[in-house]
Amino acid sequence: MAGRPLNATAASLLGFLHEGPKTGWDLVTTAQERIGKFWSLTTSQVYRELAAMERDGLIEPGEKGPRDRKPYALTDAGREAFTEWIGREPGPENIRHPLLLTVAFAEHLPPERLAEMLAHYRAAHERQLAGYEDLLAHHDLPNYSAATVEFGIAYERAVLTWIESMDKRLANEG
């Protein structure tokens, strides 16, 4: 690799390419479906990384197909770079949760407005929990993919428990 360390976005694309050649569009779709709830990738990031990985010899393009889409395949160098990346420590996590930022300054909000926000988030997290539970119950997921969905279920339940505690906090203030 041309001296450029493999970043997590590029590594995830290489991980998906282990399943076989995929176009940029296929990779965007796969990423949104499989890791989009815990790792964000934009379409522009995917295409930027594909160009860089091709330049670095980690992937190679195939013949253009419909709509001028070309599939990319892993090279041996791409497999090696992925193997090196996947063996590293993942690094610290960073929580970015818009509701938590709002709650940090909630004393500047009318309690009714905070209650509305909490209700909105509760509904969204209940839908997400139902989606994860459905995914786990009705799809034959590979072992480690199932583990990430199980994390999603635990996370959604934890958020819903926290929202319930916020409801109680608001009720005690009124």
Long-range contacts (C-beta under 8 A, 24 or more apart in sequence): 1-56, 1-57, 1-58, 1-77, 1-81, 2-55, 2-56, 2-57, 4-52, 4-56, 6-81, 6-82, 6-84, 6-85, 7-49, 8-39, 8-85, 9-41, 9-45, 9-46, 9-49, 10-49, 10-52, 10-53, 10-58, 11-81, 11-82, 11-85, 11-86, 12-39, 12-41, 13-46, 13-49, 13-50, 13-53, 14-53, 14-58, 14-59, 14-74, 14-78, 14-79, 14-81, 14-82, 14-85, 15-82, 15-86, 17-59, 17-72, 17-73, 17-74, 17-78, 18-74, 18-79, 18-82, 20-73, 21-62, 21-71, 21-72, 21-73, 22-71, 22-72, 23-65, 23-69, 23-70, 23-71, 23-72, 24-50, 24-69, 24-72, 25-69, 26-71, 27-72, 34-145, 35-148, 37-128, 37-152, 38-148, 38-151, 38-152, 53-78, 103-166, 111-170, 111-173, 111-174, 114-166, 114-170, 115-167, 115-170, 118-163, 118-166, 118-167, 118-170, 121-159, 121-163, 122-160, 122-163, 125-156, 125-159, 125-160, 125-163, 126-156, 126-160, 128-152, 128-156, 129-153, 129-156, 129-157, 129-160, 132-156
